[in-house]
Amino acid sequence: MSTIWPQNLGETKGPKYKKLADTIRSAVDDGNLLVGTKLPPVRELSYQLGITPGTVARAYSILTEEGLLQAEVGRGTFVAAKQKPVLDDVWARQLHVHELKNPDHISLFSPRIPDVGQVAAIRKALIQVSEGPELSFLSYPTRSAYQPVREAVVEWLSELPLGSLNEKDVVLTHGGQSGLMVVMQAILQGPQPTVLVEDLSYAGFRRAAELLRARVVGVEMDKHGVVPASLEKAVRQSGAVAFCTSPEVHNPTGLYTPLERRQEIVRVARRHGIQIIEDDCYRMGDPRAPSYRSLAPELGWHVSSISKTLTPSLRVGFALSPQGRGADLRRAAEHGYFGLAQPLAALTCILLRDPKTKVLAREVQAEMARYVRSAVNTLGGFDLTWDDQVPFLWLRLPAGWRSAAFTRAAEAQGVQIRSADEFALRDGRAPNAVRIAVNCHVSLAVFEAAMQRLRALLDNPPEQISV
């Protein structure tokens, strides 16, 4: 295997982790690295190539995210087999097969919401859908037929400070990420438009933009979000057409952008005609300030979903256009996927119009808050950003730990969390921190035990700083 590694990598110019990742990809494509082959440990390969362990770890992380490699706790990193369909008669149990095989394992990668009655409500609504008119199961989605669904969305969102909202401003999407894609398709023009994001931000912004051949540029941020002066400088230098942000619940830090800062950002956007795409999918409680769609009705696009309040399994989201841009948004959706499947649209309408559904959403919120407070009881002595209306916590690591090493150590203890590196741009710098999501699919006792395992690691950093 030693012959596949690039020579003198430590002396090359440009990002070394990219060169290493490209080398591994080529070796897999050429058959020099076969499925199941174990790659050298991070420290061993870094010594062999004359580069830092962090460079090797970053290359491995990128390829693991792509599905080319897989990391197995206690065994190492291997060339992954090609993905095979897992949908069969026991598909539901396959969703969390790793946890089923390893009872002590808990995933805190993404929030998992509790069942407080919404499963029964969905089952009841599905029966209603199944008893609908026969022709509704034999027809394409149409704009006019789905008007009641869009009106239900407007009613569902009526308590939020979104400005004037009409059903013609609403497009139904396959979850929040689909909503971001549709909005970008409605906005982006030219051979390679530029999209701005905060230096540390939701990776879905970057992925959506890159799929549309857009260039992504990071902008300096502080404790209130993007720095307006830096945003203006980035717009001038890049000619960007859109800025993506999550002002209510910044992902991954959980921070919040106050009204005064939002107003400064709106002034920058208006000076340059830049569109603002607001992702509101992680907010569970009441909003703390008007949305950008309300503050800048001509520039503000809004994306939300029911994934964090009711269920992520239905993949239902909502994209809202600014004033006068509804036709652009509808065109992007209709040309992309025609619309939601009729049974799913009918199910969404039933759920959103049922007064009990908002009660269920509040109960989901209350139960998630209980888990957040439990985590704070254990980890609150460390540098922690949290809010019991936010389904994750942001932990800045103490001296002696680096985020990559801490996430590996946590996984060895059966706890999966996300490193700050996953939220930074490819060439950006990430803080020494991790994101811990709430998992209400396990009992509070199991969740608390996981927090205790993390606490034990934090209290006992390695003697040498590792990366």
N, C-alpha and C positions, 0 to 999 in steps of 0.2 A: 504493500500500500504506500510505502514511503515515496515511490516514484511519481505519484500523482500530485504531490504538493508543490506549489510554485516555489522556485528558488529565489532567494534574496528578497522575499516578500517584505521584510522589515525595512528595505532600502527603497521600495517603490513609492511613487508619488500618488496622491489621491487616497480615497477611503480604502484602507486595507481589508476591512471586513467585507466590502463588496467584492474585491478580488478573490478573497477566500471563498465566499458564497458562490461566485461564478465558477470557480474551480471545482467545487463539490458538485454543482449542477451538471457540469460537463462530464465529470467522472461517472455520474449516475447514468446520464444519457448514452455515454460511450460503452457502458457495461464494465467499466473498471471498478465501480463500486456497486455490488449486487445487493438486492433486497435482503435485509437482515444483517448486513455487514455492520460491525460495531466501529464507530469512529473513535479516534484517540480521545482520552480525557482532555478537558480544556487546558489544564496546566501543562500537560505533556506536549500537546501540539503547539502551544504558544512558545514553549522553550525550543522546540524543534525548528520553528519558523522565525524565531527572533522577534516576536510581536507580543503585545500584552495579552493576558488572559481575557480581558474585557473584549478585545477585538474578536477573539475566537468565539466567546460566548455570544456576541452579537450576531455573528454569521450563523451560528447554530440556531439562534432564536428566530432569525428571519426564515431560515429553511424549514424549521419546525412549524412556523405559522403558515408557510406555503403547503405543508403536508408532505414535503419531500423527506423530512427526517421525523423521527419520533423519539421522545425522551422517556425512559422508563425508570421509575424511582428505584434507586439502589443498584441499577444495572448499567446505565449509561445511555448514550445516544446512538441510534441505529438508523440505517436507511429504511424508510417506511415502505410497506407494500402499497400498491395502488388501492385506492378506496373501493370497497364493494358495497352494494346496496345492503342495508340491514333491515329494510321493511319486510316483515313477514308476519306470521301469526302471533308472534310475541314482540311486535315492534315497540310497544309501550315500555316493556321492561328493558329494551335495548337502549332507551334514551339515557339511562343512568347506570349502564352495565358496570362501569368501573366501580361505582359506589356499592353496587350489589355484591360484587365479587370481593370488595374490600370494605367491610362495615366501618372500619376506623377512618376511612377516607372521606373527606368532605371538600366539595368544590365551592370556592368563594370567588370564582372568576367573574360571574355575572349574577345579578340579583335573581332570586327565585322566590316568588310570592306565595303566600299561604292560600289554602282553600278555606274561605269563610262562608261558603255557600254559593259561590259563583259557578262551580262545576254543576251543581243541581240546576241552577238557573239556565246554564247553557244547554243541558240535556233537555230541559223542558222546552226551551226555544227551538231546539232542533226538531222536536216532535211537531211543533207548530209549522215549521218550515216544510217538513215532509208532507204535510197535509195541504200545502198550497195548490194553486191552480196547475193543472197538468202542463199547459203550454209554457208556464214559467220555467219549466225544466228543459224546454226544447228551443229556447230562444236566446239570441245573443243579448248581452247587456246593451241597454240604450240609455242615452242621457235623460230622456223624459221619464223612463220607467224607474230610474234610480233617484228621481227628485225627492221622494219621501225619505230616502236614506240620508241624503245630504241635509235635508231639513232637520232630521233627527240629530245629526252631527252639530248643526248650528245650535240647537236647543241644549245639547250636551255641553257645549262650550260657552253657553250664554253668560255664565257667571265670571268669565275670565275677561281681563282688560285687553281685548283684542281689537278695539275700534269697531267701526261699522262692519258687520259681517252678514253676507247674503249667501244663500245656498249655491249661487252661481260662482262664488269664490272658492268653493270646496271641491277637492278631488279626493276620492277614496283610494288609498294605497295599500300595498301589502306590507304593512308595518312602517315604522319610522324611517328605516334605512331606504326603503323604496320611496318614501316621501322625499328624502333628500335627493335621490337620483332624479325624480320627476322634476323637482324644482330646478336643479342644475341644468337639466335638459331644456327647460323653458328659458333659462337665462343665458347660458354660455353660447358664445358665437365665435367664429374665426378659427384658424388652424390650431392655435394653442393658447386659449385664454388662461388667465391667472386667477386663482382662488386664494384668498388669505384665510389663515386660521391662527389661533393663538399658539404660541410655541409649544405648549402642552395642551393637547386637545383630544377629543374623541376620534379614534382612528377611522371611524366610518366617514368622516368628512374627507379625509385624504383618499380613502379607497374609492368613494363615489367620484371624486374629481379626477382621479387617475384613470378610471374606467372610461371617462369622457374625454380623455387625452388632454386634460387641463394640467397646468403647472401649479403646484401648491407651494406657497411661501408662508413661513412662520413669522409671527409678529410678537414682539416683546410684550409680556404681561406682568402684572403685579397682583397684589392680594384682592383687587377689585375686578380683575379681568384684563382685557387688552388695554395697553397704554395708548390713549388717543393720539399723542404726538408721533408715536412709532407707527400707528396705523396710517396716519397721513403720509408719513415718509415712505412707507411701503407701497401705498397707492401710487404716489408720484413716481417711484422708481420702477414699479412693475406694470403699471397700467391695469391693475386688477379690476375685475368687474363684479366680484362678489366677496363678501366676508361672512364666514360661518362662525357661529358662536352659540353658547348655551348660558344665557345670563342668569337664569333662575337657579339652575344646579349645574355648575361647571363640572364636566366630566374630564379628568378623574378627581380633581381636588375637592369638590363639594362646595367651592366658594360661590359667592353671589355678587352680581354686578348691581350696585345701587343706582337709583334713579339719576342722580347727578352725572355719574359716569356714562350712563346710557345716553343721556342728552348730549354729552360731548361727542360721543361716537356718532350720533345722528347728525350733528353739525358737520363732522368730517365727511360722512356719507353723502350728505346733500351737496357739499362743495364739489364733490367729484362724481356724483351720480352713481355711486357704487351701491349695489343691492345688498341687503342684510338678510341672511338666512338664519333664522332662530330655531334651534332644536330644543323643544320643550318636553322631550320624552321622559326625562328622569324626575321631573317635578311630581311629587305626590301630595303635597299640601297646597295651601292657598298661595297664589303668586304674591310677591312682595313689592312689585313695581309694574307699571304698564309695559306691555310687550313692545318690541320694535315695530310691529305692525300697527299698533296704536300711536306710537310716537312719530312714526314716519309712514303714514298710510300709503304713500306712493312708492316706497322702497322696501317695506318689510314683508318678508315671506315667513310663514310659520308652519312648523311641522310638529305633530304630536301623535300619540298612539294610545291604545289601551293596554299595552304590554306590561307596564309597571303598576297599573291600577286594577286590572281585571284578569287578563291572561295574555301571555305572549304567544300561545299556541295557535290562535286564530290568524295572526299576522294581519291585523287591521290597524291602519294608520290614517292620518288626515293631513293633507297639504293644503294650506290656505294662501291664496295669492294676494298681492297688494291691490289697491284700487286700480281698475282698468286693465289688469293683467290676467283676469280669469280665463279668457279665451286661450292665451298662451299656455297656461297650466293645463287646461283641458286637452288641448291639442297634443301636448307631450304625453299625457296619460293615455289618451285614446289611440295614438299612433304606436305607443309602446306595448300596451297589454289589453286594450279595449275597455277594461274595467274589472272590478271584482267579480268572481263567480256569483251567479244569481243566488244560490243557497247561502253563500257567505254574506252577501249584501242584505238579504232578507233577515238573516240571523242578527246582523249588526243593528238593523233597524229595530227589531224586537227588543234587544238588550238595552239600547240607548234610550228607548222610549219608556221603559219600565222604571217607575220611580224607585223601586227597590234596588236598582243597580247602583245608584249613587250611594245608597246606604252601604252596600257591599264594598264599594271602593273605599269608603271611609274606614270600614272595618279592616280591610287589607292594610291600609295605611297605619292603623293603630297597632296591628300585630307586628308589622315591620318595625315600627318605632320601638316596640318592646325588645326586639332582638338588638337593635342599635344601642339602646341604653344598657343592655347586658354586656355588649362588647366594650362600651365605655367604662363600665364598672371594672373590667379587667385590664384594659389597655390605657385608661385615662391618665396614667402617670407619665405617659410618653407624649411626644409632640404629635398630637392627633387633631385633625379637623373633622368635625362631625355635626350632624343635625338630625334629629329623630324624624324629620320629614324627608330625609335623603337615604336611599337604600344601600349606601356604601360609606366606608370611612377611608380617610386619607392619612397614612401614617408615615411621618418623616423618621427615618431610622436613626438610632443613636450611634455614637462613635463606636467603631469596631465592626460595623456591618456595611456592606454594599448591597444594593437592591438585588442584583443578580444572584449573589451568594445567599441572601436571605430567602428569596423565593425558592431556591433549590433546597435549602435547609428545611423550609416549611413543608415543601412537597415530600421530603424524606420523612417528615412527621405526619404525613397524610393530609396536609392542608394546602390546597391550591389557591394562590393569590396572584395578582397581576403586578409586575414591576412597572415603575414609571417609564421605563424604556419603551413600553408598548404604546405609550401615548405621545411620544416625541416623534418629530419628523426624522426621516432616515439619516439626515446629516445634522440633526439637532442635538442639543445636550439635554439630558434628563436629570432631574434632581434625585437625590438619594432617598427614594420613597417608594411605597407600595400602596395599591388600592385593595381594600378588603370589602367584598360585597356580602350582603346579607343573604343567607340561605334558609328560608322558612320551610323547605321540604324536609328538613330534619327537625327533631325535637329541640326545644330550647336547651335542654341538658346537653345534647350532642354538640350544639353550636357553642355553648359555653366551654365545653371541654376543648374544642378547637381553639378558642381564644386563650385558654390556659396554656396550650402548647405553644402558641405564638409568644405569649408572655415569657415562657421559660427560655425561648430562644433569645428574646430581647434582653433578658436579664443576664444572659451568658454568651456574649459575643465571642467569636474566635480570637485567639491570642494575636494572630496576624490578620490584617485587613485583607480580605480576598475579593476578587472581582469576577 
